[in-house]
Amino acid sequence: MKLLVIEDELRAADYLKQGLSENGYVVEVAHNGTDGLHAVVNGDHDLIVLDIMLPGIDGFAVLSALRTSKATPVLLLTARGQTDDKVRGLDLGADDYLVKPFQFLELLARIRVLLKRNNGKGGAADSLLRLADMEVDPVRHRAVRAGKRIDLSAKEFALLTLLMQRTGQVLSRTQIASLVWDINFDSDTNVVEVAIRRLRAKVDDDFPEKLIHTVRGVGYVLEQRRVA
């Protein structure tokens, strides 16, 4: 799941990015309304955390502009607690509203609810990702194969979720590094290979049917391959 955080306070933005990343989300950050709106238009995010009090274009203007073309769930995150601001934000198309200061666990809970509502449209089962005997629940951060729970780190879960969401699509190392680690790809690093190797050990090694495959010179793909 990829989230966009639009927050001008650097410490708050870093706190949100670290906390959300540790919980398995891929997080992109913009520090003003202009950059945030550009990221919205050019990105593919599952949810947007949007501060109202932004320099330049404020959060209300960003929300109004993005609602002309995007239905992405938006959680307003702001120091303003007045009823008028809440009503205005909801009228402009926000899906939820959280006032600073807040408990991070509450933020996580609200994000899970919005993602479940958007992906499952009323049922958690609808958001499940399935391939062969494997099932991944992006909302509950749970992965199971052949009835056995797979113990994954936050990054391993993010990587598996990405592969499951793109089943049958070959992803390059550059794409994986950008979508899972949100970093510019460095050809000298082997972070992707190491992560794939560790994920394979947990997802494939104990099962006769292998689901993670290497496409030499291109990248990696998750798919079910029938053996003749």
Contacts in CASP RR format, 6 or more apart in sequence:
PFRMAT RR
TARGET T0000
AUTHOR 0000-0000-0000
METHOD contacts of the structure
MODEL  1
MKLLVIEDELRAADYLKQGLSENGYVVEVAHNGTDGLHAVVNGDHDLIVL
DIMLPGIDGFAVLSALRTSKATPVLLLTARGQTDDKVRGLDLGADDYLVK
PFQFLELLARIRVLLKRNNGKGGAADSLLRLADMEVDPVRHRAVRAGKRI
DLSAKEFALLTLLMQRTGQVLSRTQIASLVWDINFDSDTNVVEVAIRRLR
AKVDDDFPEKLIHTVRGVGYVLEQRRVA
1 24 0 8 1.000
1 25 0 8 1.000
1 26 0 8 1.000
1 46 0 8 1.000
1 47 0 8 1.000
1 115 0 8 1.000
1 138 0 8 1.000
1 158 0 8 1.000
1 161 0 8 1.000
2 25 0 8 1.000
2 26 0 8 1.000
2 27 0 8 1.000
2 28 0 8 1.000
2 44 0 8 1.000
2 45 0 8 1.000
2 46 0 8 1.000
2 179 0 8 1.000
3 20 0 8 1.000
3 25 0 8 1.000
3 26 0 8 1.000
3 27 0 8 1.000
3 28 0 8 1.000
3 45 0 8 1.000
3 46 0 8 1.000
3 47 0 8 1.000
3 48 0 8 1.000
3 49 0 8 1.000
3 111 0 8 1.000
4 27 0 8 1.000
4 28 0 8 1.000
4 29 0 8 1.000
4 30 0 8 1.000
4 36 0 8 1.000
4 39 0 8 1.000
4 40 0 8 1.000
4 43 0 8 1.000
4 45 0 8 1.000
4 47 0 8 1.000
4 48 0 8 1.000
4 49 0 8 1.000
5 13 0 8 1.000
5 16 0 8 1.000
5 17 0 8 1.000
5 20 0 8 1.000
5 27 0 8 1.000
5 28 0 8 1.000
5 29 0 8 1.000
5 30 0 8 1.000
5 48 0 8 1.000
5 49 0 8 1.000
6 29 0 8 1.000
6 30 0 8 1.000
6 31 0 8 1.000
6 32 0 8 1.000
6 33 0 8 1.000
6 35 0 8 1.000
6 36 0 8 1.000
6 39 0 8 1.000
6 48 0 8 1.000
6 49 0 8 1.000
6 50 0 8 1.000
6 51 0 8 1.000
6 54 0 8 1.000
6 59 0 8 1.000
6 62 0 8 1.000
7 13 0 8 1.000
7 16 0 8 1.000
7 29 0 8 1.000
7 30 0 8 1.000
7 31 0 8 1.000
7 49 0 8 1.000
7 51 0 8 1.000
7 77 0 8 1.000
8 31 0 8 1.000
8 32 0 8 1.000
8 51 0 8 1.000
8 53 0 8 1.000
8 54 0 8 1.000
8 55 0 8 1.000
9 51 0 8 1.000
10 31 0 8 1.000
12 100 0 8 1.000
13 29 0 8 1.000
13 31 0 8 1.000
16 27 0 8 1.000
16 29 0 8 1.000
16 49 0 8 1.000
17 27 0 8 1.000
17 29 0 8 1.000
19 104 0 8 1.000
20 27 0 8 1.000
20 108 0 8 1.000
20 111 0 8 1.000
21 27 0 8 1.000
21 154 0 8 1.000
22 154 0 8 1.000
23 108 0 8 1.000
23 141 0 8 1.000
23 154 0 8 1.000
24 141 0 8 1.000
24 154 0 8 1.000
24 155 0 8 1.000
24 157 0 8 1.000
24 158 0 8 1.000
25 111 0 8 1.000
25 158 0 8 1.000
26 158 0 8 1.000
26 162 0 8 1.000
26 179 0 8 1.000
26 180 0 8 1.000
26 181 0 8 1.000
26 182 0 8 1.000
27 182 0 8 1.000
28 39 0 8 1.000
28 45 0 8 1.000
28 182 0 8 1.000
30 36 0 8 1.000
30 38 0 8 1.000
30 39 0 8 1.000
32 54 0 8 1.000
32 55 0 8 1.000
32 56 0 8 1.000
32 57 0 8 1.000
33 54 0 8 1.000
33 55 0 8 1.000
33 56 0 8 1.000
33 57 0 8 1.000
33 58 0 8 1.000
33 59 0 8 1.000
33 61 0 8 1.000
33 62 0 8 1.000
34 56 0 8 1.000
34 57 0 8 1.000
36 62 0 8 1.000
37 57 0 8 1.000
37 62 0 8 1.000
37 65 0 8 1.000
37 66 0 8 1.000
39 45 0 8 1.000
40 48 0 8 1.000
40 62 0 8 1.000
40 66 0 8 1.000
40 70 0 8 1.000
40 72 0 8 1.000
41 66 0 8 1.000
41 69 0 8 1.000
45 72 0 8 1.000
46 72 0 8 1.000
46 73 0 8 1.000
46 115 0 8 1.000
46 118 0 8 1.000
46 119 0 8 1.000
47 72 0 8 1.000
47 73 0 8 1.000
47 74 0 8 1.000
47 75 0 8 1.000
47 111 0 8 1.000
47 114 0 8 1.000
47 115 0 8 1.000
47 118 0 8 1.000
48 66 0 8 1.000
48 72 0 8 1.000
48 73 0 8 1.000
48 74 0 8 1.000
48 75 0 8 1.000
49 75 0 8 1.000
49 77 0 8 1.000
49 107 0 8 1.000
49 111 0 8 1.000
50 59 0 8 1.000
50 62 0 8 1.000
50 63 0 8 1.000
50 74 0 8 1.000
50 75 0 8 1.000
50 76 0 8 1.000
50 77 0 8 1.000
50 94 0 8 1.000
51 59 0 8 1.000
51 76 0 8 1.000
51 77 0 8 1.000
51 78 0 8 1.000
52 58 0 8 1.000
52 59 0 8 1.000
52 60 0 8 1.000
52 76 0 8 1.000
52 78 0 8 1.000
52 80 0 8 1.000
52 85 0 8 1.000
52 89 0 8 1.000
53 59 0 8 1.000
53 78 0 8 1.000
53 79 0 8 1.000
53 80 0 8 1.000
54 62 0 8 1.000
57 65 0 8 1.000
59 76 0 8 1.000
60 88 0 8 1.000
60 89 0 8 1.000
60 92 0 8 1.000
63 74 0 8 1.000
63 76 0 8 1.000
63 89 0 8 1.000
63 92 0 8 1.000
63 93 0 8 1.000
63 94 0 8 1.000
64 92 0 8 1.000
66 72 0 8 1.000
66 74 0 8 1.000
67 92 0 8 1.000
67 93 0 8 1.000
72 118 0 8 1.000
73 95 0 8 1.000
73 96 0 8 1.000
73 114 0 8 1.000
73 115 0 8 1.000
73 117 0 8 1.000
73 118 0 8 1.000
74 93 0 8 1.000
74 94 0 8 1.000
74 95 0 8 1.000
74 96 0 8 1.000
75 94 0 8 1.000
75 95 0 8 1.000
75 96 0 8 1.000
75 97 0 8 1.000
75 98 0 8 1.000
75 107 0 8 1.000
75 110 0 8 1.000
75 111 0 8 1.000
75 114 0 8 1.000
76 89 0 8 1.000
76 94 0 8 1.000
76 96 0 8 1.000
76 97 0 8 1.000
76 98 0 8 1.000
77 98 0 8 1.000
77 100 0 8 1.000
77 102 0 8 1.000
77 107 0 8 1.000
78 85 0 8 1.000
78 97 0 8 1.000
78 99 0 8 1.000
78 100 0 8 1.000
79 99 0 8 1.000
79 100 0 8 1.000
80 99 0 8 1.000
81 99 0 8 1.000
86 97 0 8 1.000
89 97 0 8 1.000
90 97 0 8 1.000
95 114 0 8 1.000
95 117 0 8 1.000
96 110 0 8 1.000
96 113 0 8 1.000
96 114 0 8 1.000
98 106 0 8 1.000
98 107 0 8 1.000
98 110 0 8 1.000
112 139 0 8 1.000
112 140 0 8 1.000
115 127 0 8 1.000
115 138 0 8 1.000
115 139 0 8 1.000
116 122 0 8 1.000
116 123 0 8 1.000
116 124 0 8 1.000
116 127 0 8 1.000
116 139 0 8 1.000
119 126 0 8 1.000
119 127 0 8 1.000
119 138 0 8 1.000
119 139 0 8 1.000
120 126 0 8 1.000
120 127 0 8 1.000
124 137 0 8 1.000
124 139 0 8 1.000
124 140 0 8 1.000
127 137 0 8 1.000
127 138 0 8 1.000
127 139 0 8 1.000
128 135 0 8 1.000
128 136 0 8 1.000
128 137 0 8 1.000
129 135 0 8 1.000
129 136 0 8 1.000
129 137 0 8 1.000
129 138 0 8 1.000
129 161 0 8 1.000
129 164 0 8 1.000
129 165 0 8 1.000
129 167 0 8 1.000
130 136 0 8 1.000
131 164 0 8 1.000
131 167 0 8 1.000
131 211 0 8 1.000
131 222 0 8 1.000
131 223 0 8 1.000
131 224 0 8 1.000
132 209 0 8 1.000
132 211 0 8 1.000
132 224 0 8 1.000
133 145 0 8 1.000
133 146 0 8 1.000
133 147 0 8 1.000
133 207 0 8 1.000
133 209 0 8 1.000
134 143 0 8 1.000
134 144 0 8 1.000
134 145 0 8 1.000
134 146 0 8 1.000
134 164 0 8 1.000
134 203 0 8 1.000
134 211 0 8 1.000
135 143 0 8 1.000
135 144 0 8 1.000
135 145 0 8 1.000
136 142 0 8 1.000
136 143 0 8 1.000
136 144 0 8 1.000
136 160 0 8 1.000
136 161 0 8 1.000
136 164 0 8 1.000
137 143 0 8 1.000
138 161 0 8 1.000
141 157 0 8 1.000
142 149 0 8 1.000
143 149 0 8 1.000
143 150 0 8 1.000
143 152 0 8 1.000
143 157 0 8 1.000
143 160 0 8 1.000
143 203 0 8 1.000
144 150 0 8 1.000
145 203 0 8 1.000
145 207 0 8 1.000
146 207 0 8 1.000
148 206 0 8 1.000
150 202 0 8 1.000
150 203 0 8 1.000
151 202 0 8 1.000
152 160 0 8 1.000
152 199 0 8 1.000
152 202 0 8 1.000
155 180 0 8 1.000
155 181 0 8 1.000
155 195 0 8 1.000
156 195 0 8 1.000
156 198 0 8 1.000
156 199 0 8 1.000
156 202 0 8 1.000
158 180 0 8 1.000
159 176 0 8 1.000
159 180 0 8 1.000
159 195 0 8 1.000
159 196 0 8 1.000
159 199 0 8 1.000
160 199 0 8 1.000
160 203 0 8 1.000
162 171 0 8 1.000
162 176 0 8 1.000
162 179 0 8 1.000
162 180 0 8 1.000
163 171 0 8 1.000
163 212 0 8 1.000
163 220 0 8 1.000
163 221 0 8 1.000
163 222 0 8 1.000
164 222 0 8 1.000
166 222 0 8 1.000
167 222 0 8 1.000
167 223 0 8 1.000
168 221 0 8 1.000
168 222 0 8 1.000
168 223 0 8 1.000
169 221 0 8 1.000
170 215 0 8 1.000
170 218 0 8 1.000
170 219 0 8 1.000
170 220 0 8 1.000
170 221 0 8 1.000
171 179 0 8 1.000
171 219 0 8 1.000
171 220 0 8 1.000
171 221 0 8 1.000
172 218 0 8 1.000
172 219 0 8 1.000
173 185 0 8 1.000
173 192 0 8 1.000
173 193 0 8 1.000
173 219 0 8 1.000
173 220 0 8 1.000
174 185 0 8 1.000
176 192 0 8 1.000
176 195 0 8 1.000
176 219 0 8 1.000
176 220 0 8 1.000
177 183 0 8 1.000
177 184 0 8 1.000
177 185 0 8 1.000
177 189 0 8 1.000
177 191 0 8 1.000
177 192 0 8 1.000
178 184 0 8 1.000
178 185 0 8 1.000
180 195 0 8 1.000
181 191 0 8 1.000
196 212 0 8 1.000
196 214 0 8 1.000
196 220 0 8 1.000
199 212 0 8 1.000
200 210 0 8 1.000
200 212 0 8 1.000
203 211 0 8 1.000
203 212 0 8 1.000
204 210 0 8 1.000
204 211 0 8 1.000
204 212 0 8 1.000
209 224 0 8 1.000
210 225 0 8 1.000
211 222 0 8 1.000
211 223 0 8 1.000
211 224 0 8 1.000
212 220 0 8 1.000
212 221 0 8 1.000
212 222 0 8 1.000
213 220 0 8 1.000
213 221 0 8 1.000
213 222 0 8 1.000
213 223 0 8 1.000
213 225 0 8 1.000
214 220 0 8 1.000
215 221 0 8 1.000
END
